[in-house]
Amino acid sequence: MMQAARKPAAARTALKIDMVVESALWKQHDVKAIVRRAVAQAAAMLSTPAAELAILLTDDSAIRSLNRTWRGVDKATNVLSFPTARAGGRPPLIGDIVLAFETIAREARAQRKPFAHHVAHLAVHGFLHLIGFDHVRHEDAHAMEQVERDVLRRLAIPDPYCPRPRTKKTRTTRTRPLTRDVSDHVTTG
């Protein structure tokens, strides 16, 4: 009897991503493929079962409104995650990720990172929140950061938590680790 060939991890992880570009600001960067690849890599690496999620590429004004409504924080942020309380359907809907252009662009410049790398990192961060990762406790933050590093390494993206070298021409400011600055996921129910 012939044995079926085993599918690679990426093929076993059937991840359906619906992406909506709500802000024209995103059109100046071709990030859809970057975001899809980053999330798919995280799902494959973590052997996430088949699932569906939506990613909204928006602006600071829209994310500020969502942040105010769902978290009680009246300011723009880089990423919000909205895990679904009850996943249903085939494949199950696990939630939504919202990314804000201006905040991400500003952070990338301040941290001297390529915009595409920062977007990929935040997409992975948002996805990890959808599947249950959190960074409230120090131990959880450390575990989440390590998974982010591992996923990004597979995408040939440098460690986002490693300080950038100083240059003589650029003034640097000390920043806290990104997970402390990244918005938490939002629990809806």
LUMTORBA-335404 format. One record per residue: residue in three letters; x, y, z of N, C-alpha, C in turn. Coordinates in pm, whole numbers, padded with zeros to 5 digits, always signed. Each point is the difference from the previous one (the first is absolute). Example, Ala and Ser with C-alpha at 12.3 -4.5 7.8 and 13.67 -1.06 7.14 Angstrom:
residues 2
ala+01319-00569+00780-00089+00119+00000+00090+00120+00000
ser-00035+00105-00072+00082+00119+00006-00077+00109+00073
***
This chain:
residues 189
met+00084-00117+00000-00084+00117+00000+00089+00125+00000
met-00036+00094-00082+00080+00123-00011-00037+00096+00111
gln+00100+00054+00065-00022+00093+00110-00003+00143-00054
ala-00096+00078+00049-00013+00140-00044+00119+00081+00048
ala+00048+00088-00086+00111+00088+00038-00048+00100+00104
arg+00083+00029+00094-00034+00094+00106+00014+00143-00053
lys-00099+00081+00024+00002+00138-00046+00091+00084+00087
pro+00069+00099-00060+00083+00089+00081-00089+00081+00095
ala+00061+00054+00106-00075+00074+00103-00083+00111-00059
ala+00053+00075-00097-00075+00111-00058-00126-00049-00069
ala+00006-00118-00062-00118-00054-00068-00102-00051+00101
arg+00045-00056+00112-00092-00049+00103-00072+00114+00069
thr+00062+00116+00006-00058+00114+00067-00078+00081-00102
ala-00125-00035-00018-00084+00071-00097-00053+00127+00065
leu+00068+00108-00026-00035+00128+00061-00061+00088-00108
lys-00122+00042+00021-00066+00090-00093+00006+00140+00059
ile+00059+00090-00075+00017+00138+00047-00078+00093-00092
asp-00097+00070+00056-00071+00104-00072+00065+00132+00037
met+00045+00075-00100+00069+00125+00028-00078+00116-00061
val-00022+00103+00082-00071+00119-00044+00093+00120+00018
val+00020+00075-00108+00080+00122+00006-00100+00116+00010
glu-00012+00055+00120-00097+00105+00026+00058+00140-00022
ser+00130+00013+00014+00065+00130-00013+00090+00003-00123
ala-00012+00107-00076+00083+00017-00120+00148+00012+00035
leu+00033+00033+00124+00140+00011+00042+00077-00130-00026
trp-00067-00112+00013+00065-00130-00019+00035-00025-00146
lys-00063+00069-00091+00021-00026-00143+00141+00036-00045
gln+00068+00087+00075+00137+00037-00036+00100-00111+00033
his-00044-00099+00074+00084-00115+00035-00074-00127-00039
asp+00069-00093-00061-00060-00127-00038+00017-00097+00116
val-00088+00009+00098+00018-00078+00122-00090-00123+00009
lys-00098-00011-00087-00091-00114+00011+00075-00132+00001
ala+00092-00017-00093+00076-00125-00008+00089-00019+00124
ile+00056+00107+00050+00086-00006+00119-00081-00046+00121
val-00116+00060+00018-00086-00033+00114-00048-00145-00011
arg-00047-00039-00118-00047-00138-00020+00112-00101+00030
arg+00118+00027-00053+00112-00092+00018+00039-00011+00147
ala+00002+00113+00071+00037-00001+00142-00100-00080+00082
val-00128+00023-00021-00103-00071+00075+00000-00149-00036
ala+00013-00030-00128+00004-00141-00042+00121-00072+00059
gln+00114+00068+00008+00119-00061+00060-00022-00030+00147
ala-00062+00094+00071-00029-00022+00143-00096-00117+00017
ala-00103-00005-00083-00098-00109+00009+00065-00135-00029
ala+00086-00005-00102+00067-00125-00034+00097-00043+00109
met+00076+00096+00051+00100-00033+00102-00065-00053+00128
leu-00119+00053+00031-00069-00041+00122-00103-00110-00025
ser+00000-00055-00122-00094-00106-00038-00144+00037+00034
thr-00036+00122-00033-00135+00048+00025-00097-00074-00090
pro-00110-00052+00056-00098-00068-00085-00061+00096-00102
ala-00066-00055-00099-00066+00082-00102-00086+00107+00067
ala+00011+00123-00050-00072+00111+00061-00016+00112-00101
glu-00087+00093+00035-00022+00119-00081+00016+00121+00090
leu+00056+00108-00057+00012+00125+00073-00008+00114-00098
ala-00028+00117+00053-00005+00121-00083+00106+00096+00049
ile+00061+00071-00095+00100+00101+00033-00046+00130-00064
leu-00011+00103+00081-00042+00132-00044+00120+00094+00003
leu+00034+00057-00115+00108+00097-00009-00066+00138-00001
thr+00016+00073+00108-00072+00125+00020+00096+00112+00039
asp-00057+00106+00056+00081+00115+00040-00014+00027+00150
asp+00073+00099+00047-00001+00033+00143-00137+00040+00051
ser-00076+00073-00079-00131+00045+00044-00093-00118+00027
ala-00003-00096-00092-00088-00116+00016+00043-00088+00116
ile+00131-00023+00012+00045-00088+00108-00017+00069+00136
arg+00012+00133+00001-00024+00074+00124-00144-00020+00046
ser-00092+00006-00093-00141-00021+00032-00023-00141+00054
leu+00059-00100-00064-00013-00138+00048+00063-00016+00138
asn+00116+00059+00019+00070-00009+00128-00083+00063+00112
arg-00061+00113-00031-00084+00070+00098-00124-00084+00033
thr-00064-00054-00103-00123-00077+00019+00024-00131+00074
trp+00102-00075-00040+00019-00135+00052+00097-00012+00117
arg+00089+00098+00016+00098-00009+00108-00006+00118+00095
gly-00079+00102-00035-00009+00118+00085+00124+00087-00003
val+00081-00014-00106+00123+00076-00015-00018+00095-00119
asp-00002+00129+00026-00028+00098-00104+00128+00047-00069
lys+00063-00091-00071+00118+00035-00079+00019-00106-00108
ala+00073+00041-00103+00032-00093-00108+00103-00100+00051
thr+00004-00115-00062+00096-00103+00033+00040-00070-00129
asn+00097-00089+00006+00048-00064-00121-00084-00120-00044
val-00039-00085+00095-00075-00121-00034-00101-00031+00108
leu-00116-00047-00042-00101-00053+00090-00040-00137-00052
ser-00026-00091+00092-00048-00133-00036-00134-00022+00068
phe-00091-00056-00076-00133-00030+00051-00029-00148-00018
pro+00039-00082+00099-00029-00144-00013-00151-00023+00009
thr-00049-00097-00074-00142-00032+00009-00025-00081+00125
ala-00109+00032+00065-00035-00070+00123-00035-00146-00029
arg-00074-00022-00105-00037-00137-00038+00033-00019-00147
ala+00103-00076-00025+00038-00027-00138-00100-00098-00060
gly-00049+00032-00117-00095-00088-00066+00025+00000-00149
gly-00068-00089-00069+00014-00008-00145+00113-00091-00040
arg+00014-00014-00130+00107-00083-00056+00073+00080-00104
pro+00122+00039+00016+00078-00012+00124-00051+00099+00104
pro+00031-00026+00126-00049+00089+00106+00062+00140-00009
leu-00082+00099+00026+00046+00139+00005+00068+00022+00134
ile+00128+00040-00001+00071+00020+00126+00007+00146+00042
gly-00030+00093-00093-00003+00140+00040+00051+00095-00106
asp+00025+00123+00046+00042+00109-00087+00127+00066+00055
ile+00082+00046-00093+00119+00079+00034-00015+00134-00070
val+00026+00108+00072-00009+00134-00057+00137+00066+00013
leu+00051+00053-00111+00131+00066-00003-00018+00145-00044
ala+00066+00093+00071-00012+00144-00029+00126+00052-00067
phe-00015+00055-00119+00114+00042-00080+00089+00103+00068
glu-00055+00113+00042+00085+00109+00049+00082-00040+00121
thr-00062-00069+00094+00073-00041+00120+00112-00098-00036
ile-00030-00094-00086+00102-00098-00040+00114+00069-00074
ala-00032+00092-00090+00104+00071-00074+00086+00084+00094
arg-00063+00067+00094+00073+00084+00097+00092-00087+00086
glu-00049-00113+00048+00082-00089+00082+00117-00058-00080
ala-00026-00039-00124+00107-00055-00084+00112+00103-00018
arg-00039+00124-00026+00102+00106-00015+00076+00019+00132
ala-00072+00010+00111+00063+00025+00130+00093-00114+00040
gln-00036-00122-00036+00081-00117+00037+00099-00038-00111
arg+00005+00081-00105+00090-00023-00112-00013-00141-00057
lys-00125-00038-00026-00030-00131-00057-00067+00021-00135
pro+00020-00091-00092-00077+00008-00124-00150-00014+00032
phe-00080+00081-00067-00144-00002+00021-00056-00141-00016
ala+00043-00071-00104-00051-00135-00026+00031-00095+00116
his+00116+00014+00061+00036-00086+00113-00091+00028+00120
his-00025+00127+00025-00084+00036+00115-00144-00047-00021
val-00051+00016-00122-00135-00047-00031-00009-00152+00019
ala+00099-00073-00049+00000-00146+00015+00000-00038+00147
his+00084+00067+00079+00006-00028+00142-00136+00023+00068
leu-00063+00111-00030-00128+00031+00064-00111-00092-00047
ala+00006-00045-00125-00098-00098-00048+00016-00132+00077
val+00124-00043+00019+00026-00122+00079-00048+00021+00144
his+00031+00114+00057-00040+00031+00137-00153-00008+00013
gly-00070+00063-00092-00146-00004+00003-00054-00141-00015
phe+00061-00079-00088-00044-00138-00020+00020-00082+00128
leu+00114+00019+00065+00025-00075+00123-00106+00029+00106
his-00045+00125+00006-00109+00032+00092-00127-00077-00037
leu-00027-00014-00128-00121-00072-00043+00002-00146+00043
ile+00118-00059+00008+00007-00142+00036+00035-00022+00147
gly-00008+00107+00080+00010-00017+00145+00124+00052+00068
phe+00096+00052-00072+00119+00056+00065-00034+00135+00062
asp+00071+00033+00105-00019+00129+00067+00134+00044+00058
his+00006+00125+00046+00124+00051+00057-00025+00083+00125
val-00103-00038+00074-00031+00071+00124+00105-00033+00106
arg+00026-00128+00020+00102-00042+00097+00135-00009-00069
his+00106+00026+00074+00136+00000-00054+00032-00132-00071
glu-00035-00112+00062+00031-00131-00058-00071-00017-00134
asp-00127+00044-00006-00076-00011-00124+00058+00092-00108
ala+00041+00119+00039+00061+00094-00095+00127-00060-00058
his+00081-00060+00084+00125-00062-00046-00029-00112-00099
ala-00098-00085+00031-00035-00111-00089-00053+00053-00134
met-00084+00102+00006-00056+00056-00123+00109+00064-00086
glu+00089+00075+00063+00110+00062-00073+00088-00105-00067
gln+00023-00113+00067+00084-00105-00058-00067-00060-00123
val-00131-00022+00005-00070-00052-00117+00008+00101-00114
glu-00019+00128+00031+00012+00104-00103+00138-00003-00064
arg+00103-00010+00081+00137-00005-00052+00017-00120-00094
asp-00050-00116+00043+00015-00122-00079-00071+00012-00135
val-00122+00052+00001-00075+00017-00125+00072+00099-00091
leu+00039+00114+00055+00065+00103-00081+00135-00047-00054
arg+00072-00080+00077+00127-00054-00048-00024-00084-00126
arg-00107-00078-00003-00033-00082-00116-00037+00086-00121
leu-00038+00125+00026-00032+00094-00107+00119+00089-00035
ala+00116-00029+00059+00123+00078-00021-00016+00144+00048
ile-00073+00018+00110-00019+00131+00062+00077+00001+00131
pro+00084+00102+00021+00080+00005+00123-00086+00007+00127
asp+00060-00040+00109-00065+00002+00131-00053+00140+00029
pro-00133+00014+00015-00056+00134+00022+00029+00055+00139
tyr+00048-00084+00090+00027+00043+00137+00147+00034+00022
cys+00082-00025-00100+00142+00031+00010+00019+00149-00028
pro+00066+00072+00089+00021+00144-00024+00079+00023-00128
arg-00037+00102-00072+00069+00037-00122+00130+00072+00036
pro+00106-00026-00077+00128+00068+00030-00013+00150-00023
arg+00068+00075+00084+00000+00146-00013+00090+00040-00116
thr-00040+00107-00065+00085+00056-00104+00031+00143+00039
lys+00109+00052-00053+00041+00136+00036-00097+00104-00051
lys-00068-00028-00112-00088+00098-00060-00141-00004+00059
thr-00037-00107+00065-00136-00017+00048-00006+00009+00152
arg-00089+00082+00049-00024+00007+00143-00092-00115+00039
thr+00035-00072+00103-00083-00113+00041-00067+00030+00132
thr-00112-00063+00017-00068+00008+00128-00018-00141+00051
arg+00004-00015+00127-00016-00131+00059-00147-00037-00006
thr-00028-00121-00048-00138-00046-00007-00017-00124+00085
arg-00122-00020+00044-00031-00119+00076-00022-00115-00096
pro+00004-00125+00049-00030-00114-00088-00137+00020-00064
leu-00012-00042-00125-00120+00028-00078-00126-00059+00061
thr+00005-00118+00059-00123-00057+00051-00062+00088+00108
arg+00079+00079+00065-00056+00089+00100-00072+00117-00066
asp+00037+00032-00126-00060+00110-00073-00112-00047-00091
val-00002-00127-00036-00099-00052-00092-00132-00014+00074
ser-00107+00034-00065-00131-00011+00062-00034-00144+00028
asp-00073-00020+00105-00046-00132+00037-00113-00041-00090
his-00031-00127+00007-00115-00047-00074-00125+00045+00073
val-00108-00002-00070-00127+00043+00055-00088-00124+00010
thr-00051-00027+00117-00089-00113+00018-00143+00048-00021
thr-00064-00061-00097-00140+00034-00028-00086-00120+00035
gly-00123+00023+00029-00080-00114+00037-00141+00014-00020
***
